[in-house]
Amino acid sequence: MSFDKTITCQFQYENNVDLGVPSDIPLNTNIRQLNVIVNALAKIQQQTTNEDTPYAFYIDEVEITETVERYIEEKLKKKQGVAGSADDTFEKTLTITCIPKARFHVIPVERCTATIEGHLEAITVLQFSPNGKLLASGSGDTTVRFWDLNTQTPFDNYGKAHRHWILCLCWAPNGKIIASACKDGHIGLWNGYTGKQLGTKLLSSHRQWINSLCWQPLHLNGSCRLLASASKDTTIKIWDTHLYKVVYTLSGHTASVTCIKWSGQNLLYSSSQDRTIKVWRTTDGVLCRTLEGHSHWVNTLALSTDYVLRTGSYEPSKENGKQQDEENDEHQLQALALERYENLFRSLENDSERLVSGSDDFTLYLWKPETEKKPIARMTGHQQLINDVKFSPDTRLIASASFDKSIKLWSSRTGTYLGTLRGHVQAVYQIAWSSDSRLLCSGSADSTLKVWNINEKQLLCDLPGHADEVYAIDWSPDGQTVASGGKDKVLKLWKR
């Protein structure tokens, strides 16, 4: 193929908005040169002098990894023997989709920097605070512990009020409070900075254990006052954590409620063992619609905006830890969170949050639950039940983990299958994305963690060290640390 040959291209954003007019570019144009062209067009169209944005480029959902020429060569090989195929390729205008990438890079974790004892039973859950500076964990020993990441030691104060296994934890998006729930159906509230309990007793209203907790997003409420809990007793309760009482009880599911997500549009999504997903209006507790499709228990949900809602006002690329300081005004935090949410929201197709559900029926469904009852896509391929599913922080990919020992990658726009990550030899329990969406970490029953390069779809680093199954992992939003815990009762911190 001649290197001096050109092709007509139309650059466009992910929401199908054209960037400039069709342009003739050389076939040997590489990724760096495409970035220069697109940033120049963006500055002309928007009449700004903003800092350059790095982009990934796709043609028909296939990423250009080297040059446009390489894509054309692969296309011609597939059409070999079809009359006129080469001419068709050059006569048509080639549409190149430009997808913004994170301006910062997270360096892969490579080694265990601390093995911290403290829990007396298996660690069931753990989670970093929204800015990644604090860490909390829950265990079968009925305690919630808080960890100093600088000294790599536990806080003196910790949650001792529960009387049964801790099943879930959830940090408020302002980073000041953490909620925990146990198998007795009780909820504890703790000061994230000190580990001291808030209030004099646990919140108690559920009749059976609690499976999931979530807070109202920071951009909707600067005080992070409302908390939702989902229980085996088939109900969802919304709590006022300032008054320590139930505001609403949402009844409608006929079996255990397995997972809940509070969306940026102030809707609550719930999955259940009754095989349905329900959409609730949180302002008055009204059921908006029921999403049906799964043929077995729905285990897990993920929102395309989960990452930006979790991190609230904290922006990893700016490393502005002061945003999470106790002295910050809640209205300022709310304004920063709203700005981050709206910036992400503008890039989503048709301005709509997307939801993905994973089930015991081995399938996932992709939804636009705010407006539609029918799914965008049914995603098949897993051979056993699906344990965990998460959108990448940039919302463009979905990763799902299964008991079939694999992790699968999907397009978040169409639900198209993109690849499988294989390497674990037992069930994959949990996955965690790096904040730049380029890396994925997984924890498994085979006692290892693995770090994956998503662009190359291959194993980057194997992290052995645990003596038994790894139940819980999390990647800090600042990208510095991965934490893991499991059946061996120890907490491990992993860094580069």
LUMBA-377844 format. One record per residue (C-alpha): residue in one letter; x, y, z; residue number from 0. Coordinates in nm, 4 decimals. Layout:
BEGIN
DRENSE r       c1       c2       c3   k
DRENSE A        X        Y        Z NUM
...
This chain:
BEGIN
DRENSE r       c1       c2       c3   k
DRENSE M   0.0000   0.0000   0.0000   0
DRENSE S   0.1371   0.3409  -0.0952   1
DRENSE F   0.2413   0.5656   0.1914   2
DRENSE D   0.1565   0.8838   0.0005   3
DRENSE K  -0.2083   0.7802  -0.0422   4
DRENSE T  -0.4687   0.9838   0.1466   5
DRENSE I  -0.8180   0.9112   0.2699   6
DRENSE T  -1.1105   1.1380   0.3540   7
DRENSE C  -1.2028   1.1243   0.7244   8
DRENSE Q  -1.4775   1.2771   0.9336   9
DRENSE F  -1.3830   1.3149   1.3002  10
DRENSE Q  -1.6691   1.3032   1.5483  11
DRENSE Y  -1.7273   1.2797   1.9218  12
DRENSE E  -1.8833   0.9782   2.0895  13
DRENSE N  -2.2275   1.1447   2.0870  14
DRENSE N  -2.2074   1.1607   1.7028  15
DRENSE V  -2.1407   1.5368   1.6939  16
DRENSE D  -1.9077   1.6145   1.4021  17
DRENSE L  -1.5744   1.7813   1.4680  18
DRENSE G  -1.5048   2.0121   1.1749  19
DRENSE V  -1.5631   1.9082   0.8141  20
DRENSE P  -1.4323   1.5983   0.6314  21
DRENSE S  -1.0544   1.6193   0.5858  22
DRENSE D  -0.7999   1.4362   0.3710  23
DRENSE I  -0.5236   1.2792   0.5834  24
DRENSE P  -0.2290   1.0551   0.4872  25
DRENSE L  -0.2821   0.6836   0.5463  26
DRENSE N   0.0323   0.6637   0.7586  27
DRENSE T  -0.1034   0.9158   1.0131  28
DRENSE N  -0.0306   0.7772   1.3605  29
DRENSE I  -0.1986   0.8227   1.6982  30
DRENSE R   0.0168   1.1201   1.8011  31
DRENSE Q  -0.0570   1.3004   1.4755  32
DRENSE L  -0.4295   1.2256   1.5011  33
DRENSE N  -0.4268   1.3840   1.8477  34
DRENSE V  -0.2636   1.6987   1.7097  35
DRENSE I  -0.5244   1.7233   1.4307  36
DRENSE V  -0.8246   1.6654   1.6578  37
DRENSE N  -0.7088   1.9098   1.9269  38
DRENSE A  -0.6540   2.1755   1.6612  39
DRENSE L  -1.0036   2.1184   1.5201  40
DRENSE A  -1.1561   2.1245   1.8693  41
DRENSE K  -0.9924   2.4592   1.9508  42
DRENSE I  -1.1174   2.6107   1.6247  43
DRENSE Q  -1.4710   2.4779   1.6722  44
DRENSE Q  -1.4949   2.5772   2.0388  45
DRENSE Q  -1.2890   2.8974   1.9951  46
DRENSE T  -1.0768   2.8194   2.2997  47
DRENSE T  -0.7099   2.7778   2.3843  48
DRENSE N  -0.7623   2.5014   2.6415  49
DRENSE E  -0.4948   2.2487   2.7259  50
DRENSE D  -0.4712   1.9597   2.4776  51
DRENSE T  -0.6827   1.6529   2.5577  52
DRENSE P  -0.5480   1.3020   2.4816  53
DRENSE Y  -0.7864   1.0956   2.2681  54
DRENSE A  -0.8406   0.7340   2.1718  55
DRENSE F  -0.9618   0.6785   1.8147  56
DRENSE Y  -1.2121   0.4194   1.6960  57
DRENSE I  -1.3483   0.3125   1.3587  58
DRENSE D  -1.6570   0.0896   1.3790  59
DRENSE E  -1.5764   0.0330   1.7504  60
DRENSE V  -1.2286  -0.0972   1.6612  61
DRENSE E  -0.9498   0.1084   1.8236  62
DRENSE I  -0.6722   0.2472   1.6043  63
DRENSE T  -0.3570   0.1386   1.7867  64
DRENSE E  -0.0926   0.2355   1.5299  65
DRENSE T  -0.1922   0.4077   1.2041  66
DRENSE V  -0.5025   0.4487   0.9898  67
DRENSE E  -0.3196   0.2435   0.7270  68
DRENSE R  -0.3070  -0.0602   0.9563  69
DRENSE Y  -0.6846  -0.0451   1.0044  70
DRENSE I  -0.7374  -0.0255   0.6260  71
DRENSE E  -0.5047  -0.3220   0.5697  72
DRENSE E  -0.6963  -0.5362   0.8203  73
DRENSE K  -1.0261  -0.4367   0.6618  74
DRENSE L  -0.9027  -0.5262   0.3125  75
DRENSE K  -0.7794  -0.8659   0.4361  76
DRENSE K  -1.1259  -0.9460   0.5692  77
DRENSE K  -1.2816  -0.8430   0.2379  78
DRENSE Q  -1.0212  -1.0179   0.0222  79
DRENSE G  -1.1767  -1.1586  -0.2887  80
DRENSE V  -1.4816  -0.9317  -0.2767  81
DRENSE A  -1.4989  -0.7306  -0.5964  82
DRENSE G  -1.4617  -0.3570  -0.5522  83
DRENSE S  -1.3892  -0.3754  -0.1770  84
DRENSE A  -1.0675  -0.1757  -0.1978  85
DRENSE D  -1.2292   0.0951  -0.4065  86
DRENSE D  -1.5223   0.1120  -0.1627  87
DRENSE T  -1.2842   0.1733   0.1262  88
DRENSE F  -1.1247   0.4752  -0.0387  89
DRENSE E  -1.4353   0.6192  -0.2022  90
DRENSE K  -1.6313   0.6478   0.1219  91
DRENSE T  -1.5656   0.9018   0.3968  92
DRENSE L  -1.4160   0.7206   0.6954  93
DRENSE T  -1.5756   0.8172   1.0272  94
DRENSE I  -1.3270   0.8285   1.3150  95
DRENSE T  -1.4760   0.8500   1.6658  96
DRENSE C  -1.2661   1.0520   1.9135  97
DRENSE I  -1.2948   0.9508   2.2787  98
DRENSE P  -1.1225   1.1658   2.5452  99
DRENSE K  -0.8805   0.9842   2.7764 100
DRENSE A  -0.7644   1.0715   3.1281 101
DRENSE R  -0.4883   1.3340   3.1356 102
DRENSE F  -0.3071   1.1413   3.4080 103
DRENSE H  -0.1631   0.7883   3.4233 104
DRENSE V  -0.1972   0.5459   3.7125 105
DRENSE I   0.1198   0.3426   3.7570 106
DRENSE P   0.0454  -0.0311   3.8022 107
DRENSE V   0.0862  -0.1710   4.1535 108
DRENSE E   0.3616  -0.4305   4.1662 109
DRENSE R   0.4394  -0.5268   4.5269 110
DRENSE C   0.2900  -0.5712   4.8707 111
DRENSE T   0.4069  -0.2881   5.0965 112
DRENSE A   0.2185  -0.3912   5.4104 113
DRENSE T   0.0475  -0.6926   5.5608 114
DRENSE I  -0.1561  -0.5602   5.8522 115
DRENSE E  -0.3133  -0.7756   6.1181 116
DRENSE G  -0.6029  -0.6590   6.3316 117
DRENSE H  -0.9148  -0.8481   6.2348 118
DRENSE L  -0.9805  -1.1784   6.4075 119
DRENSE E  -1.1982  -1.3275   6.1325 120
DRENSE A  -1.2202  -1.3086   5.7536 121
DRENSE I  -1.2288  -0.9606   5.5983 122
DRENSE T  -1.5567  -0.9444   5.4068 123
DRENSE V  -1.5587  -0.5852   5.2747 124
DRENSE L  -1.3237  -0.2884   5.2434 125
DRENSE Q  -1.3398   0.0520   5.0776 126
DRENSE F  -1.1244   0.3614   5.0332 127
DRENSE S  -1.2636   0.7054   5.1121 128
DRENSE P  -1.3565   0.9292   4.8133 129
DRENSE N  -1.0112   1.0921   4.8076 130
DRENSE G  -0.8213   0.7678   4.8698 131
DRENSE K  -0.6579   0.8929   5.1899 132
DRENSE L  -0.8535   0.6732   5.4324 133
DRENSE L  -0.9470   0.3057   5.4342 134
DRENSE A  -1.2123   0.1093   5.6224 135
DRENSE S  -1.2722  -0.2648   5.6426 136
DRENSE G  -1.5390  -0.4920   5.7856 137
DRENSE S  -1.4985  -0.8460   5.9103 138
DRENSE G  -1.6621  -1.1582   6.0415 139
DRENSE D  -1.5287  -1.0564   6.3837 140
DRENSE T  -1.8179  -0.7994   6.3917 141
DRENSE T  -1.5860  -0.4960   6.3859 142
DRENSE V  -1.5263  -0.2091   6.1444 143
DRENSE R  -1.1626  -0.1003   6.1412 144
DRENSE F  -1.0007   0.2151   6.0051 145
DRENSE W  -0.6452   0.2234   5.8732 146
DRENSE D  -0.3790   0.4947   5.8616 147
DRENSE L  -0.2271   0.4616   5.5148 148
DRENSE N   0.0791   0.6692   5.6070 149
DRENSE T   0.1910   0.4561   5.9014 150
DRENSE Q   0.0101   0.1441   5.7716 151
DRENSE T  -0.1435   0.0770   6.1143 152
DRENSE P  -0.5030   0.0547   6.2413 153
DRENSE F  -0.6731   0.3430   6.4263 154
DRENSE D  -0.7085   0.3020   6.8030 155
DRENSE N  -1.0829   0.3663   6.7719 156
DRENSE Y  -1.2901   0.1245   6.5682 157
DRENSE G  -1.6481   0.0043   6.5338 158
DRENSE K  -1.7368  -0.2432   6.8085 159
DRENSE A  -2.1138  -0.1964   6.8270 160
DRENSE H  -2.2182  -0.4686   6.5789 161
DRENSE R  -2.2947  -0.8176   6.7043 162
DRENSE H  -2.2751  -1.0104   6.3752 163
DRENSE W  -2.0708  -1.0318   6.0533 164
DRENSE I  -2.0218  -0.7045   5.8676 165
DRENSE L  -2.1684  -0.7488   5.5199 166
DRENSE C  -2.1308  -0.4050   5.3601 167
DRENSE L  -1.9590  -0.0669   5.3969 168
DRENSE C  -2.0189   0.2608   5.2182 169
DRENSE W  -1.8363   0.5945   5.2512 170
DRENSE A  -2.0429   0.9111   5.2235 171
DRENSE P  -1.9275   1.1011   4.9109 172
DRENSE N  -1.8037   1.3910   5.1269 173
DRENSE G  -1.5557   1.1485   5.2889 174
DRENSE K  -1.6572   1.2283   5.6454 175
DRENSE I  -1.8893   0.9422   5.7426 176
DRENSE I  -1.8921   0.5709   5.6733 177
DRENSE A  -2.1917   0.3429   5.7139 178
DRENSE S  -2.1678  -0.0279   5.7932 179
DRENSE A  -2.4324  -0.2999   5.7957 180
DRENSE C  -2.4304  -0.6436   5.9561 181
DRENSE K  -2.6081  -0.9752   5.9339 182
DRENSE D  -2.8363  -0.8734   6.2225 183
DRENSE G  -2.9873  -0.6038   5.9975 184
DRENSE H  -2.8354  -0.3137   6.1928 185
DRENSE I  -2.6541  -0.0082   6.0509 186
DRENSE G  -2.3652   0.1731   6.2190 187
DRENSE L  -2.2444   0.5271   6.1414 188
DRENSE W  -1.8811   0.6189   6.2056 189
DRENSE N  -1.6606   0.9264   6.1831 190
DRENSE G  -1.4202   0.8456   5.9010 191
DRENSE Y  -1.1396   1.0604   6.0463 192
DRENSE T  -1.1437   0.9210   6.3999 193
DRENSE G  -1.3263   0.5871   6.3861 194
DRENSE K  -1.5673   0.6951   6.6600 195
DRENSE Q  -1.9337   0.5990   6.6439 196
DRENSE L  -2.1900   0.8665   6.5561 197
DRENSE G  -2.4945   0.8533   6.7795 198
DRENSE T  -2.5442   0.6245   7.0736 199
DRENSE K  -2.6879   0.3192   6.9032 200
DRENSE L  -2.7144   0.1336   6.5732 201
DRENSE L  -2.9948   0.2098   6.3264 202
DRENSE S  -3.2446  -0.0728   6.3484 203
DRENSE S  -3.5564  -0.1344   6.1404 204
DRENSE H  -3.4845  -0.4211   5.8994 205
DRENSE R  -3.6021  -0.7668   6.0028 206
DRENSE Q  -3.3211  -0.9540   5.8249 207
DRENSE W  -2.9664  -0.8902   5.7114 208
DRENSE I  -2.8659  -0.5986   5.4870 209
DRENSE N  -2.7115  -0.6687   5.1462 210
DRENSE S  -2.6331  -0.3193   5.0173 211
DRENSE L  -2.5905   0.0440   5.1242 212
DRENSE C  -2.5695   0.3657   4.9217 213
DRENSE W  -2.5674   0.7392   4.9963 214
DRENSE Q  -2.7472   1.0178   4.8157 215
DRENSE P  -2.4948   1.1764   4.5746 216
DRENSE L  -2.3037   1.4794   4.7001 217
DRENSE H  -2.4174   1.7081   4.4165 218
DRENSE L  -2.7802   1.6530   4.5264 219
DRENSE N  -2.7181   1.7066   4.8981 220
DRENSE G  -2.4050   1.8764   5.0332 221
DRENSE S  -2.4630   1.7447   5.3864 222
DRENSE C  -2.4772   1.3769   5.2734 223
DRENSE R  -2.7772   1.3266   5.4941 224
DRENSE L  -2.9724   1.0452   5.3286 225
DRENSE L  -2.8667   0.6794   5.3252 226
DRENSE A  -3.0454   0.3856   5.1594 227
DRENSE S  -3.0262   0.0227   5.2722 228
DRENSE A  -3.1480  -0.2949   5.1007 229
DRENSE S  -3.2318  -0.6094   5.2915 230
DRENSE K  -3.3082  -0.9794   5.2744 231
DRENSE D  -3.6524  -0.8816   5.4183 232
DRENSE T  -3.7484  -0.7580   5.0618 233
DRENSE T  -3.7578  -0.3883   5.1599 234
DRENSE I  -3.5440  -0.0806   5.0971 235
DRENSE K  -3.5264   0.1898   5.3622 236
DRENSE I  -3.4117   0.5494   5.3224 237
DRENSE W  -3.2663   0.6917   5.6449 238
DRENSE D  -3.2130   1.0454   5.7681 239
DRENSE T  -2.8708   1.0023   5.9308 240
DRENSE H  -2.9004   1.3318   6.1202 241
DRENSE L  -3.2252   1.2316   6.2896 242
DRENSE Y  -3.1405   0.8570   6.2990 243
DRENSE K  -3.4807   0.7553   6.1612 244
DRENSE V  -3.6433   0.6022   5.8526 245
DRENSE V  -3.7844   0.8515   5.6012 246
DRENSE Y  -3.9293   0.6026   5.3515 247
DRENSE T  -3.9751   0.2278   5.3297 248
DRENSE L  -3.9854   0.1058   4.9686 249
DRENSE S  -4.1832  -0.2165   4.9326 250
DRENSE G  -4.2433  -0.3916   4.6034 251
DRENSE H  -3.9875  -0.6678   4.5667 252
DRENSE T  -4.1057  -1.0187   4.6549 253
DRENSE A  -3.7631  -1.1612   4.7437 254
DRENSE S  -3.4306  -1.0478   4.8894 255
DRENSE V  -3.3044  -0.7111   4.7567 256
DRENSE T  -2.9441  -0.7776   4.6521 257
DRENSE C  -2.8080  -0.4394   4.5396 258
DRENSE I  -2.9092  -0.0721   4.5250 259
DRENSE K  -2.7670   0.2284   4.3389 260
DRENSE W  -2.8589   0.5955   4.3953 261
DRENSE S  -2.8326   0.7720   4.0609 262
DRENSE G  -2.7234   1.1264   3.9874 263
DRENSE Q  -3.0800   1.1983   3.8727 264
DRENSE N  -3.2113   1.1235   4.2246 265
DRENSE L  -3.3554   0.7852   4.1280 266
DRENSE L  -3.2872   0.4641   4.3182 267
DRENSE Y  -3.2298   0.1365   4.1319 268
DRENSE S  -3.2718  -0.1962   4.3120 269
DRENSE S  -3.2044  -0.5548   4.2049 270
DRENSE S  -3.3578  -0.8586   4.3654 271
DRENSE Q  -3.3766  -1.2351   4.3804 272
DRENSE D  -3.7288  -1.1941   4.2367 273
DRENSE R  -3.5438  -1.1513   3.8995 274
DRENSE T  -3.6473  -0.7853   3.8559 275
DRENSE I  -3.4884  -0.4422   3.8784 276
DRENSE K  -3.7040  -0.1594   4.0104 277
DRENSE V  -3.6712   0.2163   3.9608 278
DRENSE W  -3.7813   0.4337   4.2550 279
DRENSE R  -3.8310   0.8084   4.2915 280
DRENSE T  -3.6481   0.9044   4.6100 281
DRENSE T  -3.8355   1.2315   4.6677 282
DRENSE D  -4.1570   1.0475   4.7580 283
DRENSE G  -4.0771   0.6757   4.7414 284
DRENSE V  -4.2931   0.6087   4.4342 285
DRENSE L  -4.2135   0.3079   4.2115 286
DRENSE C  -4.1535   0.4417   3.8566 287
DRENSE R  -4.1033   0.1203   3.6577 288
DRENSE T  -3.9936  -0.2415   3.6773 289
DRENSE L  -3.7222  -0.3778   3.4455 290
DRENSE E  -3.7619  -0.7442   3.3530 291
DRENSE G  -3.5468  -0.9808   3.1487 292
DRENSE H  -3.3309  -1.1930   3.3774 293
DRENSE S  -3.4381  -1.5535   3.4341 294
DRENSE H  -3.2658  -1.5968   3.7716 295
DRENSE W  -3.1549  -1.3900   4.0711 296
DRENSE V  -3.0081  -1.0483   3.9870 297
DRENSE N  -2.6902  -1.0258   4.1947 298
DRENSE T  -2.5253  -0.6973   4.1136 299
DRENSE L  -2.5774  -0.3552   3.9560 300
DRENSE A  -2.3420  -0.0857   3.8278 301
DRENSE L  -2.4118   0.2713   3.7133 302
DRENSE S  -2.2112   0.4421   3.4416 303
DRENSE T  -2.1692   0.7360   3.6813 304
DRENSE D  -2.0678   0.5246   3.9843 305
DRENSE Y  -1.7109   0.6545   3.9908 306
DRENSE V  -1.7912   1.0261   3.9722 307
DRENSE L  -2.0687   0.9815   4.2309 308
DRENSE R  -1.8391   0.7873   4.4639 309
DRENSE T  -1.5579   1.0457   4.4500 310
DRENSE G  -1.7879   1.3464   4.4907 311
DRENSE S  -1.5857   1.6679   4.4766 312
DRENSE Y  -1.2478   1.4952   4.4563 313
DRENSE E  -1.0744   1.5165   4.1174 314
DRENSE P  -0.7875   1.2619   4.0912 315
DRENSE S  -0.6112   1.4487   3.8100 316
DRENSE K  -0.5827   1.7652   4.0227 317
DRENSE E  -0.4622   1.5916   4.3416 318
DRENSE N  -0.6487   1.8522   4.5424 319
DRENSE G  -0.6822   1.6726   4.8732 320
DRENSE K  -0.7942   1.9943   5.0440 321
DRENSE Q  -1.1336   1.9482   4.8791 322
DRENSE Q  -1.1983   1.6740   5.1318 323
DRENSE D  -1.0833   1.8671   5.4391 324
DRENSE E  -1.3212   1.8766   5.7338 325
DRENSE E  -1.3232   2.2573   5.7303 326
DRENSE N  -1.4578   2.2828   5.3726 327
DRENSE D  -1.8011   2.4343   5.3344 328
DRENSE E  -2.0578   2.1728   5.2298 329
DRENSE H  -2.2005   2.4086   4.9659 330
DRENSE Q  -1.8571   2.4366   4.8043 331
DRENSE L  -1.8215   2.0587   4.8041 332
DRENSE Q  -2.1677   2.0244   4.6518 333
DRENSE A  -2.0866   2.2786   4.3780 334
DRENSE L  -1.7597   2.1006   4.2912 335
DRENSE A  -1.9379   1.7641   4.2809 336
DRENSE L  -2.2102   1.9064   4.0558 337
DRENSE E  -1.9510   2.0488   3.8178 338
DRENSE R  -1.7739   1.7107   3.7929 339
DRENSE Y  -2.1015   1.5272   3.7394 340
DRENSE E  -2.2219   1.7650   3.4683 341
DRENSE N  -1.8867   1.7502   3.2871 342
DRENSE L  -1.9137   1.3720   3.2701 343
DRENSE F  -2.2839   1.3812   3.1895 344
DRENSE R  -2.2265   1.5921   2.8786 345
DRENSE S  -2.0143   1.3159   2.7285 346
DRENSE L  -2.2753   1.0411   2.7783 347
DRENSE E  -2.4765   0.9348   2.4773 348
DRENSE N  -2.8210   1.0993   2.4718 349
DRENSE D  -2.7506   1.2540   2.8134 350
DRENSE S  -2.8570   0.9432   3.0011 351
DRENSE E  -2.7047   0.7341   3.2773 352
DRENSE R  -2.6715   0.3678   3.1925 353
DRENSE L  -2.7196   0.0698   3.4229 354
DRENSE V  -2.5821  -0.2811   3.3887 355
DRENSE S  -2.7134  -0.5823   3.5808 356
DRENSE G  -2.5467  -0.9193   3.6417 357
DRENSE S  -2.7312  -1.2369   3.7276 358
DRENSE D  -2.7209  -1.6032   3.8269 359
DRENSE D  -2.8526  -1.6751   3.4759 360
DRENSE F  -2.4944  -1.6099   3.3468 361
DRENSE T  -2.6029  -1.2958   3.1555 362
DRENSE L  -2.5794  -0.9187   3.1866 363
DRENSE Y  -2.8323  -0.6622   3.0675 364
DRENSE L  -2.7548  -0.3018   2.9708 365
DRENSE W  -3.0313  -0.0485   3.0427 366
DRENSE K  -3.1275   0.3179   3.0159 367
DRENSE P  -3.3473   0.2920   3.3249 368
DRENSE E  -3.4307   0.6603   3.3584 369
DRENSE T  -3.6579   0.6518   3.0521 370
DRENSE E  -3.6805   0.3002   2.9026 371
DRENSE K  -3.8099  -0.0373   3.0199 372
DRENSE K  -3.6501  -0.2383   2.7394 373
DRENSE P  -3.2772  -0.3203   2.7642 374
DRENSE I  -3.0191  -0.1824   2.5212 375
DRENSE A  -2.8472  -0.5200   2.5035 376
DRENSE R  -2.8368  -0.8699   2.6465 377
DRENSE M  -2.4723  -0.9666   2.7060 378
DRENSE T  -2.3955  -1.3394   2.7010 379
DRENSE G  -2.0750  -1.5399   2.7249 380
DRENSE H  -2.0109  -1.6180   3.0905 381
DRENSE Q  -2.0432  -1.9867   3.1806 382
DRENSE Q  -2.1336  -1.9416   3.5487 383
DRENSE L  -2.3026  -1.6841   3.7709 384
DRENSE I  -2.1828  -1.3243   3.7590 385
DRENSE N  -2.0343  -1.1963   4.0815 386
DRENSE D  -1.9353  -0.8371   4.0153 387
DRENSE V  -1.9735  -0.5800   3.7379 388
DRENSE K  -1.8302  -0.2295   3.7114 389
DRENSE F  -1.8170   0.0559   3.4613 390
DRENSE S  -1.4774   0.2089   3.3979 391
DRENSE P  -1.4376   0.5591   3.5514 392
DRENSE D  -1.4617   0.7164   3.2043 393
DRENSE T  -1.7920   0.5222   3.1566 394
DRENSE R  -1.6831   0.3688   2.8239 395
DRENSE L  -1.6164   0.0080   2.9253 396
DRENSE I  -1.7842  -0.2545   3.1424 397
DRENSE A  -1.5952  -0.5323   3.3198 398
DRENSE S  -1.7740  -0.8355   3.4626 399
DRENSE A  -1.6357  -1.1028   3.6950 400
DRENSE S  -1.7724  -1.4534   3.7237 401
DRENSE F  -1.7446  -1.7877   3.8987 402
DRENSE D  -1.6253  -1.9192   3.5594 403
DRENSE K  -1.2763  -1.7831   3.6524 404
DRENSE S  -1.2833  -1.5131   3.3833 405
DRENSE I  -1.3343  -1.1385   3.3457 406
DRENSE K  -1.5098  -1.0105   3.0349 407
DRENSE L  -1.4980  -0.6632   2.8791 408
DRENSE W  -1.7927  -0.4987   2.7035 409
DRENSE S  -1.8756  -0.1715   2.5287 410
DRENSE S  -2.0881   0.0439   2.7584 411
DRENSE R  -2.2639   0.2082   2.4613 412
DRENSE T  -2.3819  -0.1015   2.2789 413
DRENSE G  -2.3070  -0.3971   2.5077 414
DRENSE T  -2.0742  -0.5426   2.2431 415
DRENSE Y  -1.8329  -0.8095   2.3675 416
DRENSE L  -1.4726  -0.6835   2.3516 417
DRENSE G  -1.2585  -0.9562   2.5080 418
DRENSE T  -1.1908  -1.1975   2.7935 419
DRENSE L  -0.9200  -1.1764   3.0593 420
DRENSE R  -0.8084  -1.5244   3.1656 421
DRENSE G  -0.5504  -1.6147   3.4281 422
DRENSE H  -0.7314  -1.6925   3.7523 423
DRENSE V  -0.7745  -2.0607   3.8298 424
DRENSE Q  -1.0748  -2.0215   4.0596 425
DRENSE A  -1.3802  -1.7946   4.0884 426
DRENSE V  -1.3214  -1.4191   4.0497 427
DRENSE Y  -1.4944  -1.2467   4.3419 428
DRENSE Q  -1.4342  -0.8764   4.2874 429
DRENSE I  -1.2818  -0.6272   4.0438 430
DRENSE A  -1.1621  -0.2666   4.0762 431
DRENSE W  -1.0728  -0.0110   3.8078 432
DRENSE S  -0.7839   0.2336   3.8259 433
DRENSE S  -0.8966   0.5964   3.8101 434
DRENSE D  -0.7557   0.6445   3.4570 435
DRENSE S  -0.9557   0.3468   3.3195 436
DRENSE R  -0.6408   0.1862   3.1755 437
DRENSE L  -0.5921  -0.0839   3.4412 438
DRENSE L  -0.8119  -0.3362   3.6198 439
DRENSE C  -0.7387  -0.5333   3.9376 440
DRENSE S  -0.9149  -0.8589   4.0269 441
DRENSE G  -0.9325  -1.0705   4.3425 442
DRENSE S  -1.0063  -1.4418   4.3377 443
DRENSE A  -1.0698  -1.7586   4.5343 444
DRENSE D  -0.7264  -1.8707   4.4089 445
DRENSE S  -0.5698  -1.6381   4.6744 446
DRENSE T  -0.4138  -1.3999   4.4184 447
DRENSE L  -0.4738  -1.0521   4.2828 448
DRENSE K  -0.4050  -0.9775   3.9180 449
DRENSE V  -0.3535  -0.6450   3.7414 450
DRENSE W  -0.4645  -0.6261   3.3780 451
DRENSE N  -0.3717  -0.3900   3.0962 452
DRENSE I  -0.7089  -0.3057   2.9434 453
DRENSE N  -0.5783  -0.1573   2.6184 454
DRENSE E  -0.3781  -0.4730   2.5433 455
DRENSE K  -0.6302  -0.7047   2.7140 456
DRENSE Q  -0.3536  -0.8977   2.8846 457
DRENSE L  -0.2129  -0.9770   3.2293 458
DRENSE L   0.0263  -0.7096   3.3485 459
DRENSE C   0.1153  -0.8267   3.6983 460
DRENSE D   0.0416  -1.1271   3.9212 461
DRENSE L   0.0166  -1.0458   4.2940 462
DRENSE P   0.0371  -1.3568   4.5148 463
DRENSE G   0.0701  -1.3295   4.8919 464
DRENSE H  -0.2651  -1.4045   5.0523 465
DRENSE A  -0.2879  -1.7406   5.2258 466
DRENSE D  -0.6499  -1.8007   5.1274 467
DRENSE E  -0.9414  -1.6666   4.9215 468
DRENSE V  -0.9481  -1.2913   4.8473 469
DRENSE Y  -1.2989  -1.1632   4.9183 470
DRENSE A  -1.2556  -0.7863   4.8888 471
DRENSE I  -1.0376  -0.5466   4.6882 472
DRENSE D  -1.0428  -0.1743   4.6125 473
DRENSE W  -0.8220   0.0645   4.4145 474
DRENSE S  -0.7854   0.4034   4.5805 475
DRENSE P  -0.9341   0.6919   4.3777 476
DRENSE D  -0.5959   0.8708   4.3864 477
DRENSE G  -0.4471   0.5700   4.2040 478
DRENSE Q  -0.1722   0.5125   4.4606 479
DRENSE T  -0.2811   0.1973   4.6437 480
DRENSE V  -0.4738  -0.1267   4.6058 481
DRENSE A  -0.6099  -0.2828   4.9257 482
DRENSE S  -0.7168  -0.6454   4.9615 483
DRENSE G  -0.8545  -0.8708   5.2314 484
DRENSE G  -1.0064  -1.2136   5.2652 485
DRENSE K  -1.0263  -1.5424   5.4437 486
DRENSE D  -0.6722  -1.5194   5.5879 487
DRENSE K  -0.7867  -1.2259   5.8116 488
DRENSE V  -0.5079  -0.9873   5.7042 489
DRENSE L  -0.5263  -0.6609   5.5144 490
DRENSE K  -0.2672  -0.6149   5.2382 491
DRENSE L  -0.1655  -0.2870   5.0754 492
DRENSE W  -0.0143  -0.2952   4.7274 493
DRENSE K   0.1803  -0.0136   4.5635 494
DRENSE R   0.4041   0.0426   4.2622 495
